[in-house]
Amino acid sequence: MPFRNVLDADDLAVLRETFDDHCARFGITSKEGRASVAASLMVHYQNGVSNPTELRRLLDAEERFATGPAMRADPLI
């Protein structure tokens, strides 16, 4: 039985770079926040979005407009 939806090294590199960039720009450091970003990123990717610029745009929109899991950045204490 062949594996479906297996990511290759190039796919992983795009996802990792997009993930790291997004978390750094929005100050997302908590385990929960990073897991939320990773989940959103995978949903977009599995729905056919593979362009890094478009992935960043979608994740950024979630942060700005709270259309995805809101308040992922760590609160300022």
N, C-alpha and C positions, 0 to 999 in steps of 0.2 A: 504494500500500500504506500504510494508516494506521499511525501509531506506536501501540504498545501500552505501557501502564504509564508514560505521560508524566506527570511531576509538574507541577502548576501552581504559581503564586507562593505560594498559601496553604500548600500541601504543603511547599514548600521552607522557608518561614518556620517552620513547626512543627518540621521536622527540624533546621534550623539552631539554633533556640533550645534544643531538647532536647539536641542535641550539645554546644553551648557550655556549657550549664548543667552537664551531666554531667561534662565534662572539667574544668571549674573546681572543682566540688565534690570530685572525687576526685584532683585534682592531676595530671591526665594531660596532659603537655606534649610528650612525644616524638612524632616523626612516626609511628613504628610503633604506639604506643599509641593515638594519635588515629585512625589508619587502622583499627585493630581496633574501636574504638568505632563509627566510621562504618559499617563492614561489619556489625556486630551490629545497629545501628539500621536499616539498610536491609533486613536479613533480616526483622526484626520487622515493619517497615512493609509489605514485600512479602507478608507472610503475613497481612495484614489489620488489623494494630494501627495505628490512626491517632490515637488519643487521646493527647495529650501526657503526661497523668498515668500512663497505662498504659505508655507507652514508657519513661518515667523509672523506673517500678517494675521493669520487666524489665531495664533496663541496670544499675540499682542492685543487683539480685539477682545479676547476673553478677559484679559486683565483690565482693560480700560472700561469695558461695558458690562462686565460681570455676566457674560452670556454663558460662561462655563463655570466651573467651580470657583466661586468668588473668594477674594481675600486670601490668596495663596501666600503673599509675602508675609514675612514674620512681622508681628506688631512691634512698633517702637516702644521701648520700655523706658 
